[in-house]
């Protein structure tokens, strides 16, 4: 789909006249013809781009930028005012609720201020839902217009040869309509919506507490979220879970949500990286983390330890706090563990047993850092928005945005961190533009982490299942910031890559396969000139009180949904790319108006393109090849890790690299391999016993030949099973994802066919000798048999 068409289809009705005039700017890029078109010269040359043309285009562009910037600013201020008014209304309703629950001495006040009803809370919920929808629409409006400006500038530079991009970048910085941060809106709306949803009785508790639930099944899944979907995802979640705020008395500050971590490793062996990547039993990750800006004095020293499920233990994360001024001395061993916790022991806020556990943890981390020569290698930075009921960890959702990885090492001779535990030339100033390209990796997606604690046999909440199965997220199980950052920042030193690396080159945006999105009350009556009044009135009368944003008359869908406008979801996802268009519809329409040979030529090219694409598709369908099996609909129980649309693609690792696919290995896998070998051994012994019996009790060439055949078959079976067992154990130990480790079709088939062949040959030779049914010779034996007779003329 061309971007111009996509823009027209994605416009929000109420904002119709405030979008960038993309088509007018495209027309302004075309100069007049040198001469009028004629049948002989249907497409004459255009006049060269002049300074006057550039001045006219820039003026139009400035006008459009002013229009978008002013509207975005006014709309943002309007949302702020509406939130303030709603906050007063919510507080007023909650105060009436409190006064109604006051002692009897306040009867006069209760008579003046009646307690709120369910309708009052319902009305407030509708108002807040409408504000949430407006925030969603404004975010989409901003994103779409910003993309349009980037597209038209790129088209201008390509067609005219005049480079406007550097100059206009300064104009965009002067009017940064696209840099508005909606996190403050999300935090405020979350608090108000939680008050209304719970009817003035929000869940209270320690925000830092994890709850005291026991016998819970814990499930953690990670997802990637495209930047276009971040705001919408936050607005969806806040309707079910409040934003977790540790200090509700403090106004929201973006720096408060910043989290930075320094990961340590041995740069010769990369043992911590490979251990975490392979998920080996006991694999550790050691990091130093702080919250907020660089002025934060409290540094958390953390150790994450991976435990396999078969051990019966859970992976654990343990940490202790350390003053920033003491970090270098502690890691170098100049500061003892006892001195670290001296103040804690003196204050007496923790028990002696808790302090002893922390000291043991600190002693182990200090020992590992010194003995394994661990140094800082990678820093991760991101802003985190956490959604959780205070003191209740049954459902916890965190969304990490602006994720960035930075090098902290001194491997190439550059003193980044030097002798310090972290580099000091950067802080929390995303996007860290002062760093060279080789020192920073800006992750293109946000990372959503869903943590559930459900009773055994209990399903997660339906809204969680709907969210994780929607088009807004892409499941990437076991994604690790440390693993990804280290693999990307050290391409010359890391040869084992995580399994999600090939997915970085795939667009994770998906079409909306079902209705899912922001819910708003019935739309207002304002509409653009292209609206159908009768249809809108019918939908307002007959429709429910709420309707999905995806149901509005084609005006509120996001980019992914608009691109997915065709109903056939089995086709490839039609992402637009206006810079690589093969056939420009504007030129075809222009040629049609001119007529003559030019139009005929363009028409032939257009039909040739369509027919060629159809023939290629038809030829691909005729080529005999394995066909993919139809997959069932996504699983409805638990967290769905994939949507209904699957993409099959074979990835190849870069030269000299290897993609590591995690393979889960438990001790019972080794035992199963051993039992399989013993079964083969038992089978070989049985065959050998048959061969020995035939050889010892037979005296003709048929019995002799059969015994040798059974002997050879038994020996081959024994050698094959031994080699297969050794090969399997080696592959299991190295965690290689090889199909034959768990499935072997040729060995049993060959041995079975060989056994059948030996028996058939034996019977055939006996029939050829003519004594297979030989009569008894009177002495209890067959005429020519060397075997004991059965007494009825049948040989063994």
Secondary structure, 3 states (H helix, E strand, C coil): CCHHHHHHHHCCHHHHHHCCCHHHHHHHCCCCECCCCCCCCCCCCECCCCHHHHHHHHHHHHHHHHHHHHHHHHHHHHHHHHHHHHHHHHHHHHHHHHHHCCCHHHHHHHHHCCCCCHHHHHHHHHHHHHHHHHHHHHHHHHHHHHHHHHHHHHHHHHHHCCCCHHHHHHHHHHCCHHHCCCHHHHHHHHHHHHHHHCCCCCCCCCCCCCCCCCCEEEEEEEEEEEHHHHHHHHHHHHCCCCECCCCCCCCCCHHHHEEEEEEEECCCCCHHHHHHHHCCCCCEEEEEEEECCCCCCEEEEEEEECCCHHHCCCCEEEEEEEEHHHHHHHHHCCCCHHHHCHHHHHHCCCCHHHHHHHHHHHHHHHHHHHHCCCEEEEEEEEEEEEEECCCCCCEEEEEEEEEEEEECCCCCCCCCCCCCCCCCCCCCCCCCCCCCHHHEEECCEEEEEEEEEEECCCCCCHHHHHHHCCCCCEECCCCCHHHHHHHHHCCCCCCEEECCHHHHHCCCCCCCCCCCCCEEECCCCCCCCCCCHHHHHHHHHHCCCEEEHHHCCCCCCCHHHHHCCCCCCCCCCCCCCHHHCCCCHHHHHHHHHHCHHHHHHHHHHHHHHHHHHHHHHHHHHHCCCCCCCCCCCCCCCCCCCCCCCCCCCCCCCCCCCEEECCCCCCHHHHHHHHHHHHHHHHHHHHHHHHHHHHHHHCCCHHHHHHHHHHHHHHHHHHHHHHHHHHHHHHHHHCCCCCHHHHCCCHHHHHHHHHHHHHHHHHHHHHHHHCCCCCCCCCCCCCCCCCCCCCCCCCCC
